[in-house]
């Protein structure tokens, strides 16, 4: 939380220029390509990381499919999670988020720049619509981030909570690869009381192809993805404690 306040204060002088620029590109996708809008997202995250002394390291980028769409399912730690993934994910991608949290300044601009989907958690009918829209987008070649935990706890110490089975209906419907993502120390950025320089990690794990999960129930897929993420986090933290 302190880091978030610090980053905001350090970038206040940029806000009168950057936010209108983000708003303009988000409002006119007919003028700016997906790559141009995503490049602006990258630049803004770069400025935030630089002023906040935040380093984000990426591992397993070779596991990302070179062609076609896919679903990325990370563990959820806090407000920096999407930023850390998008900063390390070079090709344009989008995300699904809670509609109630999507209308604050800057969050709104990030969401609209990548044409993110706003999910109404208390509206099952709207949820089905979002599932169908994202599945169609992924089948057509887009890449999405969706947090199957649905939320996060403040200062969660790299703990992975239960995954919601419904999150994986999109993967089944789109028949796209599933990319588990293990986030480590992401919570320290904006969801802890850490104030000094810090490093977060984004681990892109081996894709789970449709042929591997097509006969599984959504709950079984959820457990499989969670297990792989938990194993990677445990492995990295164990190695770190020994060094």
PEMORA-V800809 format. One line per field, one symbol per residue. psi: psi as a letter, one per 30 degrees, with the letter a starting at -180 (. if undefined). A space follows every 50 residues. Layout:
# PEMORA-V800809
psi = ???
This chain:
# PEMORA-V800809
psi = eeeeeeeeefgeffefeeeeeeeeeefifffkleeeeeeeeeeeeeeeee efhkkjkkkgfffkkfllllkkjllkfaffeeeeeeefjekklalklkef ggglkeeeeeeeeghlkjkjfgieeeeeeeeeeeeeeeffglklkkjfff alkkhfhgkklkkkeffgeeeeefhlkkjkkjkkgeffdghagkfaklkl kjjjlkkjleffffglleeeeeeeeeeeeeeeeeeeeeeeff.
